[in-house]
Amino acid sequence: MSFLAPYVLNLICSEGLQNWQRGLGEWRRKKSGKPHTVTVFLRINDPYSYILLQVLERLSQRYNIEFDFRTILQLQEDMYPAPALWEKNAFADSAYLANKYSLDFPRSGPVSTVERNQSASAQLLHAELQGDYLQRALAIFTAYWADNIELLDTLIDPRIARNTECYRHHLLANESLLKSKGHYLTAMLHYGEKPGGEWYWGLSRLEFLEQRLAAINAIKNHDIAAISQAPPVRNDVFSGTNTSDKPIIIYWSARSPYSYLGLVRARELSEHYGLDLIVKPVLPMVMRRMQVPQTKGMYIFKDTKREAKKYGIDFGFSADPLGAGVERCYALFDYAVSLGRGNRYLETFARSVWAEGIDAASDSGMKKIVTAAGLDWSIAKPLLQNDHWREWAQENLLDMYDKGLWGVPSFRYGQLCTFGQDRLDRLEHAIIEERTGHTI
């Protein structure tokens, strides 16, 4: 690893650079006379797109913005390692978000066919150039997700349905724009002129867009409340005593910055409610011979920085542990567990590589990590050569797959399985509901 790497990564995600880029982008916007434009990428069969679409009218009423809508249909295959599992989780996750924000959402998913998706997308593409996309799209999405085929048919011009191939190049242009701007998901919002353009994922990152628009005085109606909600308030009434034998389980990777945040937050959650926390490490995707395109990695790194700031977690001065660093981390896990310090060791490792720039591939780096975790370096050093961990790392992976999960960090509490550190509030709700007997 290059000595300069942590400094470069820290600069890339620094507030100073971000503010400079935003300022230059805003200066360019003003100079060109452009309005505050939010580009919105939507996909008809994406549940996150459906719930995002429902709040955009309020967003435009509160802020002095215009929308540039872009319809997407085809996903970038190299960005979705397990698309079926991803879609299943997306539906359950969107149902949770819809309930949280009091939005419309079906109890079961619609029947999705190639022809229906193509014709609905073609109608949406046609509406992009008509000026009232938001209203038309909301009607089409609502009929689609209600599985109301008769209504959907009335909303799609039969001339469009018969000629969907005529919209193929339009669709390709939108999909190319999404990729060229540096993203892969739908239900995405992009705001800012170069070099200050930034991504905001649906309802889960809407608060960051709202904060940015407020900072540049783009609020036009203060009587309309901000759409994004603050993190849930921890419930102290039901904290402290373990009344359940259910632990919080986290499927975790030493190379995942989201896993770092997830472990810190899951540990705080488990301590608050008096629950055991079990960490099940797995190999990073790249070390499992899977693809993680650079575009995806950079977005995750920058997104982790703003999430870390939100939760008061140090992050950014980073030394990517991919390869030897991960292997050495896992090689000492059993030793740490034998002393009752397994979770402390993993959190120390994650903080060391993602916030302190410590090179885990070097002996000097690992010595610092081991010592900080309260372990004995003279005992730990010879153990760096063992590879027994490979057996349990792959077993943890199979356990994760068996629970309908595919990536890290993922969490389990009883029967509830969820992906991403974003959804630890779902676990908290489940804990509180179990202790009160009432649904939140």
Contacts in CASP RR format, 6 or more apart in sequence:
PFRMAT RR
TARGET T0000
AUTHOR 0000-0000-0000
METHOD contacts of the structure
MODEL  1
MSFLAPYVLNLICSEGLQNWQRGLGEWRRKKSGKPHTVTVFLRINDPYSY
ILLQVLERLSQRYNIEFDFRTILQLQEDMYPAPALWEKNAFADSAYLANK
YSLDFPRSGPVSTVERNQSASAQLLHAELQGDYLQRALAIFTAYWADNIE
LLDTLIDPRIARNTECYRHHLLANESLLKSKGHYLTAMLHYGEKPGGEWY
WGLSRLEFLEQRLAAINAIKNHDIAAISQAPPVRNDVFSGTNTSDKPIII
YWSARSPYSYLGLVRARELSEHYGLDLIVKPVLPMVMRRMQVPQTKGMYI
FKDTKREAKKYGIDFGFSADPLGAGVERCYALFDYAVSLGRGNRYLETFA
RSVWAEGIDAASDSGMKKIVTAAGLDWSIAKPLLQNDHWREWAQENLLDM
YDKGLWGVPSFRYGQLCTFGQDRLDRLEHAIIEERTGHTI
1 319 0 8 1.000
1 320 0 8 1.000
1 359 0 8 1.000
1 361 0 8 1.000
5 318 0 8 1.000
5 319 0 8 1.000
5 320 0 8 1.000
6 316 0 8 1.000
6 317 0 8 1.000
6 318 0 8 1.000
6 319 0 8 1.000
6 357 0 8 1.000
7 317 0 8 1.000
9 301 0 8 1.000
9 316 0 8 1.000
9 317 0 8 1.000
9 318 0 8 1.000
9 320 0 8 1.000
10 316 0 8 1.000
10 317 0 8 1.000
10 318 0 8 1.000
11 17 0 8 1.000
12 298 0 8 1.000
12 301 0 8 1.000
12 302 0 8 1.000
13 301 0 8 1.000
13 302 0 8 1.000
13 305 0 8 1.000
13 315 0 8 1.000
13 316 0 8 1.000
18 196 0 8 1.000
21 195 0 8 1.000
21 196 0 8 1.000
21 197 0 8 1.000
22 192 0 8 1.000
22 196 0 8 1.000
22 197 0 8 1.000
22 198 0 8 1.000
22 212 0 8 1.000
23 196 0 8 1.000
24 195 0 8 1.000
24 196 0 8 1.000
25 192 0 8 1.000
25 193 0 8 1.000
25 194 0 8 1.000
25 195 0 8 1.000
25 196 0 8 1.000
25 197 0 8 1.000
26 192 0 8 1.000
26 193 0 8 1.000
26 216 0 8 1.000
28 193 0 8 1.000
28 194 0 8 1.000
29 36 0 8 1.000
29 192 0 8 1.000
29 193 0 8 1.000
32 193 0 8 1.000
34 193 0 8 1.000
35 64 0 8 1.000
35 65 0 8 1.000
35 66 0 8 1.000
36 63 0 8 1.000
36 64 0 8 1.000
36 65 0 8 1.000
36 66 0 8 1.000
36 191 0 8 1.000
36 213 0 8 1.000
36 216 0 8 1.000
36 218 0 8 1.000
37 65 0 8 1.000
37 66 0 8 1.000
37 67 0 8 1.000
37 68 0 8 1.000
37 191 0 8 1.000
37 192 0 8 1.000
38 59 0 8 1.000
38 65 0 8 1.000
38 66 0 8 1.000
38 67 0 8 1.000
38 68 0 8 1.000
38 189 0 8 1.000
38 190 0 8 1.000
38 191 0 8 1.000
38 209 0 8 1.000
39 67 0 8 1.000
39 68 0 8 1.000
39 69 0 8 1.000
39 70 0 8 1.000
39 181 0 8 1.000
39 189 0 8 1.000
39 190 0 8 1.000
39 191 0 8 1.000
40 52 0 8 1.000
40 56 0 8 1.000
40 67 0 8 1.000
40 68 0 8 1.000
40 69 0 8 1.000
40 70 0 8 1.000
40 188 0 8 1.000
40 189 0 8 1.000
41 70 0 8 1.000
41 72 0 8 1.000
41 174 0 8 1.000
41 178 0 8 1.000
41 183 0 8 1.000
41 185 0 8 1.000
41 186 0 8 1.000
41 187 0 8 1.000
41 188 0 8 1.000
41 189 0 8 1.000
41 190 0 8 1.000
42 49 0 8 1.000
42 52 0 8 1.000
42 53 0 8 1.000
42 69 0 8 1.000
42 70 0 8 1.000
42 71 0 8 1.000
42 72 0 8 1.000
42 124 0 8 1.000
42 137 0 8 1.000
42 141 0 8 1.000
42 186 0 8 1.000
42 187 0 8 1.000
43 49 0 8 1.000
43 71 0 8 1.000
43 72 0 8 1.000
43 73 0 8 1.000
43 75 0 8 1.000
43 121 0 8 1.000
43 186 0 8 1.000
43 187 0 8 1.000
44 71 0 8 1.000
44 73 0 8 1.000
44 117 0 8 1.000
44 120 0 8 1.000
44 121 0 8 1.000
44 124 0 8 1.000
44 140 0 8 1.000
44 141 0 8 1.000
44 144 0 8 1.000
45 112 0 8 1.000
45 117 0 8 1.000
45 144 0 8 1.000
46 90 0 8 1.000
46 186 0 8 1.000
46 187 0 8 1.000
47 90 0 8 1.000
47 91 0 8 1.000
47 93 0 8 1.000
47 94 0 8 1.000
47 95 0 8 1.000
47 105 0 8 1.000
47 145 0 8 1.000
48 90 0 8 1.000
48 93 0 8 1.000
48 94 0 8 1.000
48 97 0 8 1.000
48 185 0 8 1.000
48 186 0 8 1.000
48 187 0 8 1.000
48 201 0 8 1.000
48 202 0 8 1.000
48 203 0 8 1.000
49 141 0 8 1.000
49 186 0 8 1.000
49 187 0 8 1.000
50 94 0 8 1.000
50 105 0 8 1.000
50 141 0 8 1.000
50 142 0 8 1.000
50 144 0 8 1.000
50 145 0 8 1.000
51 94 0 8 1.000
51 97 0 8 1.000
51 98 0 8 1.000
51 101 0 8 1.000
51 103 0 8 1.000
51 105 0 8 1.000
51 187 0 8 1.000
51 203 0 8 1.000
52 187 0 8 1.000
52 189 0 8 1.000
52 202 0 8 1.000
52 203 0 8 1.000
53 134 0 8 1.000
53 137 0 8 1.000
53 138 0 8 1.000
53 141 0 8 1.000
54 103 0 8 1.000
54 104 0 8 1.000
54 138 0 8 1.000
55 101 0 8 1.000
55 103 0 8 1.000
55 203 0 8 1.000
55 206 0 8 1.000
55 227 0 8 1.000
56 67 0 8 1.000
56 134 0 8 1.000
57 134 0 8 1.000
57 138 0 8 1.000
58 224 0 8 1.000
58 227 0 8 1.000
59 65 0 8 1.000
59 206 0 8 1.000
59 210 0 8 1.000
59 227 0 8 1.000
60 66 0 8 1.000
60 67 0 8 1.000
60 134 0 8 1.000
61 221 0 8 1.000
61 224 0 8 1.000
62 219 0 8 1.000
62 220 0 8 1.000
62 221 0 8 1.000
62 224 0 8 1.000
62 225 0 8 1.000
62 226 0 8 1.000
62 227 0 8 1.000
63 210 0 8 1.000
63 213 0 8 1.000
63 218 0 8 1.000
63 219 0 8 1.000
63 220 0 8 1.000
64 218 0 8 1.000
64 219 0 8 1.000
64 220 0 8 1.000
65 213 0 8 1.000
65 218 0 8 1.000
67 133 0 8 1.000
67 134 0 8 1.000
69 124 0 8 1.000
69 127 0 8 1.000
69 128 0 8 1.000
69 133 0 8 1.000
69 134 0 8 1.000
69 137 0 8 1.000
70 128 0 8 1.000
70 174 0 8 1.000
70 177 0 8 1.000
70 178 0 8 1.000
71 121 0 8 1.000
71 124 0 8 1.000
71 125 0 8 1.000
71 128 0 8 1.000
71 171 0 8 1.000
71 174 0 8 1.000
72 171 0 8 1.000
72 174 0 8 1.000
72 175 0 8 1.000
72 178 0 8 1.000
72 186 0 8 1.000
73 117 0 8 1.000
73 118 0 8 1.000
73 121 0 8 1.000
73 171 0 8 1.000
73 175 0 8 1.000
74 171 0 8 1.000
74 175 0 8 1.000
75 83 0 8 1.000
75 184 0 8 1.000
75 186 0 8 1.000
76 179 0 8 1.000
76 184 0 8 1.000
77 83 0 8 1.000
78 291 0 8 1.000
78 293 0 8 1.000
79 184 0 8 1.000
79 185 0 8 1.000
79 293 0 8 1.000
79 296 0 8 1.000
80 86 0 8 1.000
80 184 0 8 1.000
81 285 0 8 1.000
81 290 0 8 1.000
81 291 0 8 1.000
81 406 0 8 1.000
81 407 0 8 1.000
82 406 0 8 1.000
82 407 0 8 1.000
85 404 0 8 1.000
85 405 0 8 1.000
85 406 0 8 1.000
86 406 0 8 1.000
88 404 0 8 1.000
89 404 0 8 1.000
89 405 0 8 1.000
89 418 0 8 1.000
89 419 0 8 1.000
91 109 0 8 1.000
92 418 0 8 1.000
93 418 0 8 1.000
93 419 0 8 1.000
93 423 0 8 1.000
94 105 0 8 1.000
95 105 0 8 1.000
96 423 0 8 1.000
96 426 0 8 1.000
97 103 0 8 1.000
97 203 0 8 1.000
97 204 0 8 1.000
98 104 0 8 1.000
98 105 0 8 1.000
99 105 0 8 1.000
100 229 0 8 1.000
101 203 0 8 1.000
101 227 0 8 1.000
101 229 0 8 1.000
104 142 0 8 1.000
104 145 0 8 1.000
105 145 0 8 1.000
106 145 0 8 1.000
106 146 0 8 1.000
106 147 0 8 1.000
109 145 0 8 1.000
109 147 0 8 1.000
110 144 0 8 1.000
110 145 0 8 1.000
110 146 0 8 1.000
110 147 0 8 1.000
111 147 0 8 1.000
116 144 0 8 1.000
116 149 0 8 1.000
116 152 0 8 1.000
118 164 0 8 1.000
119 156 0 8 1.000
119 160 0 8 1.000
119 161 0 8 1.000
119 164 0 8 1.000
120 140 0 8 1.000
120 144 0 8 1.000
120 152 0 8 1.000
120 156 0 8 1.000
121 164 0 8 1.000
121 167 0 8 1.000
121 171 0 8 1.000
122 156 0 8 1.000
122 160 0 8 1.000
122 161 0 8 1.000
122 163 0 8 1.000
122 164 0 8 1.000
122 166 0 8 1.000
122 167 0 8 1.000
123 136 0 8 1.000
123 140 0 8 1.000
123 155 0 8 1.000
123 156 0 8 1.000
123 157 0 8 1.000
123 160 0 8 1.000
123 161 0 8 1.000
124 133 0 8 1.000
124 136 0 8 1.000
124 137 0 8 1.000
124 140 0 8 1.000
125 167 0 8 1.000
125 170 0 8 1.000
125 171 0 8 1.000
125 174 0 8 1.000
126 157 0 8 1.000
126 160 0 8 1.000
126 167 0 8 1.000
127 133 0 8 1.000
127 136 0 8 1.000
127 137 0 8 1.000
128 170 0 8 1.000
130 136 0 8 1.000
136 155 0 8 1.000
139 155 0 8 1.000
140 152 0 8 1.000
140 155 0 8 1.000
140 156 0 8 1.000
143 151 0 8 1.000
143 152 0 8 1.000
143 155 0 8 1.000
144 152 0 8 1.000
160 167 0 8 1.000
178 184 0 8 1.000
178 186 0 8 1.000
178 188 0 8 1.000
179 295 0 8 1.000
181 190 0 8 1.000
181 199 0 8 1.000
182 199 0 8 1.000
182 295 0 8 1.000
182 299 0 8 1.000
183 190 0 8 1.000
183 199 0 8 1.000
183 295 0 8 1.000
183 299 0 8 1.000
184 293 0 8 1.000
184 295 0 8 1.000
184 296 0 8 1.000
185 201 0 8 1.000
187 201 0 8 1.000
187 202 0 8 1.000
188 199 0 8 1.000
188 200 0 8 1.000
188 201 0 8 1.000
188 202 0 8 1.000
189 199 0 8 1.000
189 200 0 8 1.000
189 201 0 8 1.000
189 202 0 8 1.000
189 205 0 8 1.000
189 206 0 8 1.000
189 209 0 8 1.000
190 197 0 8 1.000
190 198 0 8 1.000
190 199 0 8 1.000
190 200 0 8 1.000
191 197 0 8 1.000
191 198 0 8 1.000
191 200 0 8 1.000
191 209 0 8 1.000
191 212 0 8 1.000
191 213 0 8 1.000
192 198 0 8 1.000
198 208 0 8 1.000
198 212 0 8 1.000
198 302 0 8 1.000
199 205 0 8 1.000
199 299 0 8 1.000
199 303 0 8 1.000
200 206 0 8 1.000
200 208 0 8 1.000
200 209 0 8 1.000
201 303 0 8 1.000
203 228 0 8 1.000
204 422 0 8 1.000
205 303 0 8 1.000
206 227 0 8 1.000
206 228 0 8 1.000
207 226 0 8 1.000
207 228 0 8 1.000
207 229 0 8 1.000
208 306 0 8 1.000
210 226 0 8 1.000
210 227 0 8 1.000
210 228 0 8 1.000
213 219 0 8 1.000
214 226 0 8 1.000
231 310 0 8 1.000
231 425 0 8 1.000
232 425 0 8 1.000
232 428 0 8 1.000
232 429 0 8 1.000
234 272 0 8 1.000
234 428 0 8 1.000
235 428 0 8 1.000
235 432 0 8 1.000
238 273 0 8 1.000
238 431 0 8 1.000
238 432 0 8 1.000
238 435 0 8 1.000
238 436 0 8 1.000
239 272 0 8 1.000
239 273 0 8 1.000
239 274 0 8 1.000
240 272 0 8 1.000
240 273 0 8 1.000
240 274 0 8 1.000
241 274 0 8 1.000
242 273 0 8 1.000
242 274 0 8 1.000
242 275 0 8 1.000
242 276 0 8 1.000
243 435 0 8 1.000
244 275 0 8 1.000
244 431 0 8 1.000
244 434 0 8 1.000
244 435 0 8 1.000
246 275 0 8 1.000
246 413 0 8 1.000
246 414 0 8 1.000
247 270 0 8 1.000
247 275 0 8 1.000
247 276 0 8 1.000
247 277 0 8 1.000
247 278 0 8 1.000
247 413 0 8 1.000
248 266 0 8 1.000
248 269 0 8 1.000
248 270 0 8 1.000
248 275 0 8 1.000
248 276 0 8 1.000
248 277 0 8 1.000
248 278 0 8 1.000
248 411 0 8 1.000
248 412 0 8 1.000
248 413 0 8 1.000
248 427 0 8 1.000
249 277 0 8 1.000
249 278 0 8 1.000
249 279 0 8 1.000
249 280 0 8 1.000
249 411 0 8 1.000
249 412 0 8 1.000
249 413 0 8 1.000
250 259 0 8 1.000
250 262 0 8 1.000
250 263 0 8 1.000
250 266 0 8 1.000
250 277 0 8 1.000
250 278 0 8 1.000
250 279 0 8 1.000
250 280 0 8 1.000
250 409 0 8 1.000
250 410 0 8 1.000
250 411 0 8 1.000
250 412 0 8 1.000
251 280 0 8 1.000
251 282 0 8 1.000
251 396 0 8 1.000
251 399 0 8 1.000
251 400 0 8 1.000
251 405 0 8 1.000
251 407 0 8 1.000
251 408 0 8 1.000
251 409 0 8 1.000
251 410 0 8 1.000
251 411 0 8 1.000
251 412 0 8 1.000
252 259 0 8 1.000
252 262 0 8 1.000
252 263 0 8 1.000
252 279 0 8 1.000
252 280 0 8 1.000
252 281 0 8 1.000
252 282 0 8 1.000
252 346 0 8 1.000
252 408 0 8 1.000
252 409 0 8 1.000
253 259 0 8 1.000
253 281 0 8 1.000
253 282 0 8 1.000
253 283 0 8 1.000
253 284 0 8 1.000
253 326 0 8 1.000
253 408 0 8 1.000
253 409 0 8 1.000
254 281 0 8 1.000
254 284 0 8 1.000
254 321 0 8 1.000
254 325 0 8 1.000
254 326 0 8 1.000
254 329 0 8 1.000
254 330 0 8 1.000
254 346 0 8 1.000
254 349 0 8 1.000
254 350 0 8 1.000
254 353 0 8 1.000
255 284 0 8 1.000
255 286 0 8 1.000
255 287 0 8 1.000
255 320 0 8 1.000
255 321 0 8 1.000
255 322 0 8 1.000
255 323 0 8 1.000
255 326 0 8 1.000
256 284 0 8 1.000
256 408 0 8 1.000
256 409 0 8 1.000
257 300 0 8 1.000
257 301 0 8 1.000
257 304 0 8 1.000
257 315 0 8 1.000
257 318 0 8 1.000
257 354 0 8 1.000
258 300 0 8 1.000
258 304 0 8 1.000
258 307 0 8 1.000
258 408 0 8 1.000
258 409 0 8 1.000
258 420 0 8 1.000
258 421 0 8 1.000
259 350 0 8 1.000
259 408 0 8 1.000
259 409 0 8 1.000
259 421 0 8 1.000
260 304 0 8 1.000
260 313 0 8 1.000
260 315 0 8 1.000
260 350 0 8 1.000
260 351 0 8 1.000
260 354 0 8 1.000
261 304 0 8 1.000
261 307 0 8 1.000
261 308 0 8 1.000
261 311 0 8 1.000
261 313 0 8 1.000
261 315 0 8 1.000
261 421 0 8 1.000
262 409 0 8 1.000
262 420 0 8 1.000
262 421 0 8 1.000
262 424 0 8 1.000
263 279 0 8 1.000
263 343 0 8 1.000
263 346 0 8 1.000
263 347 0 8 1.000
263 350 0 8 1.000
263 409 0 8 1.000
264 311 0 8 1.000
264 313 0 8 1.000
264 347 0 8 1.000
264 350 0 8 1.000
264 351 0 8 1.000
265 311 0 8 1.000
265 313 0 8 1.000
265 421 0 8 1.000
265 424 0 8 1.000
266 277 0 8 1.000
266 409 0 8 1.000
266 411 0 8 1.000
266 421 0 8 1.000
266 424 0 8 1.000
266 427 0 8 1.000
267 277 0 8 1.000
267 343 0 8 1.000
267 347 0 8 1.000
269 275 0 8 1.000
269 424 0 8 1.000
269 427 0 8 1.000
269 428 0 8 1.000
269 431 0 8 1.000
270 276 0 8 1.000
270 277 0 8 1.000
273 428 0 8 1.000
273 431 0 8 1.000
275 431 0 8 1.000
277 343 0 8 1.000
279 342 0 8 1.000
279 343 0 8 1.000
279 346 0 8 1.000
280 396 0 8 1.000
280 399 0 8 1.000
280 400 0 8 1.000
281 329 0 8 1.000
281 330 0 8 1.000
281 333 0 8 1.000
281 346 0 8 1.000
281 389 0 8 1.000
281 393 0 8 1.000
281 396 0 8 1.000
282 393 0 8 1.000
282 394 0 8 1.000
282 396 0 8 1.000
282 397 0 8 1.000
282 400 0 8 1.000
282 408 0 8 1.000
283 326 0 8 1.000
283 393 0 8 1.000
283 394 0 8 1.000
283 397 0 8 1.000
284 322 0 8 1.000
284 326 0 8 1.000
285 291 0 8 1.000
285 292 0 8 1.000
285 407 0 8 1.000
286 292 0 8 1.000
286 322 0 8 1.000
287 322 0 8 1.000
287 323 0 8 1.000
287 326 0 8 1.000
288 397 0 8 1.000
301 318 0 8 1.000
304 315 0 8 1.000
305 315 0 8 1.000
305 316 0 8 1.000
307 421 0 8 1.000
308 314 0 8 1.000
308 315 0 8 1.000
308 316 0 8 1.000
309 315 0 8 1.000
313 355 0 8 1.000
314 351 0 8 1.000
314 355 0 8 1.000
314 356 0 8 1.000
315 354 0 8 1.000
315 355 0 8 1.000
316 354 0 8 1.000
316 355 0 8 1.000
317 355 0 8 1.000
317 356 0 8 1.000
317 357 0 8 1.000
318 353 0 8 1.000
318 354 0 8 1.000
318 355 0 8 1.000
318 357 0 8 1.000
319 353 0 8 1.000
319 357 0 8 1.000
319 358 0 8 1.000
319 359 0 8 1.000
319 360 0 8 1.000
320 353 0 8 1.000
321 329 0 8 1.000
321 349 0 8 1.000
321 353 0 8 1.000
321 360 0 8 1.000
321 361 0 8 1.000
323 361 0 8 1.000
324 360 0 8 1.000
324 361 0 8 1.000
325 353 0 8 1.000
325 360 0 8 1.000
325 361 0 8 1.000
325 366 0 8 1.000
326 360 0 8 1.000
327 387 0 8 1.000
328 360 0 8 1.000
328 361 0 8 1.000
328 366 0 8 1.000
328 384 0 8 1.000
329 346 0 8 1.000
329 349 0 8 1.000
329 360 0 8 1.000
330 389 0 8 1.000
330 393 0 8 1.000
331 383 0 8 1.000
331 384 0 8 1.000
331 385 0 8 1.000
331 386 0 8 1.000
331 387 0 8 1.000
331 389 0 8 1.000
332 345 0 8 1.000
332 366 0 8 1.000
332 370 0 8 1.000
332 375 0 8 1.000
332 380 0 8 1.000
332 383 0 8 1.000
332 384 0 8 1.000
333 342 0 8 1.000
333 345 0 8 1.000
333 346 0 8 1.000
333 389 0 8 1.000
334 388 0 8 1.000
334 389 0 8 1.000
335 375 0 8 1.000
335 379 0 8 1.000
335 380 0 8 1.000
335 383 0 8 1.000
336 342 0 8 1.000
336 344 0 8 1.000
336 345 0 8 1.000
336 346 0 8 1.000
336 373 0 8 1.000
336 375 0 8 1.000
339 375 0 8 1.000
341 373 0 8 1.000
341 374 0 8 1.000
341 375 0 8 1.000
344 373 0 8 1.000
344 374 0 8 1.000
345 370 0 8 1.000
345 373 0 8 1.000
345 375 0 8 1.000
348 369 0 8 1.000
348 372 0 8 1.000
348 373 0 8 1.000
349 360 0 8 1.000
349 369 0 8 1.000
349 373 0 8 1.000
352 358 0 8 1.000
352 360 0 8 1.000
352 365 0 8 1.000
352 368 0 8 1.000
352 369 0 8 1.000
352 372 0 8 1.000
353 360 0 8 1.000
358 365 0 8 1.000
358 368 0 8 1.000
358 369 0 8 1.000
359 365 0 8 1.000
360 366 0 8 1.000
360 369 0 8 1.000
363 381 0 8 1.000
366 380 0 8 1.000
366 381 0 8 1.000
366 384 0 8 1.000
367 377 0 8 1.000
367 381 0 8 1.000
370 376 0 8 1.000
370 377 0 8 1.000
370 380 0 8 1.000
371 377 0 8 1.000
400 406 0 8 1.000
400 407 0 8 1.000
400 408 0 8 1.000
400 410 0 8 1.000
403 410 0 8 1.000
403 412 0 8 1.000
403 417 0 8 1.000
404 417 0 8 1.000
405 412 0 8 1.000
405 417 0 8 1.000
405 419 0 8 1.000
406 419 0 8 1.000
407 419 0 8 1.000
409 419 0 8 1.000
409 420 0 8 1.000
409 421 0 8 1.000
410 417 0 8 1.000
410 418 0 8 1.000
410 419 0 8 1.000
410 420 0 8 1.000
411 417 0 8 1.000
411 418 0 8 1.000
411 419 0 8 1.000
411 420 0 8 1.000
411 423 0 8 1.000
411 424 0 8 1.000
411 427 0 8 1.000
412 418 0 8 1.000
413 427 0 8 1.000
413 430 0 8 1.000
413 431 0 8 1.000
414 430 0 8 1.000
416 426 0 8 1.000
416 427 0 8 1.000
416 430 0 8 1.000
418 426 0 8 1.000
418 427 0 8 1.000
429 440 0 8 1.000
432 440 0 8 1.000
433 439 0 8 1.000
433 440 0 8 1.000
END
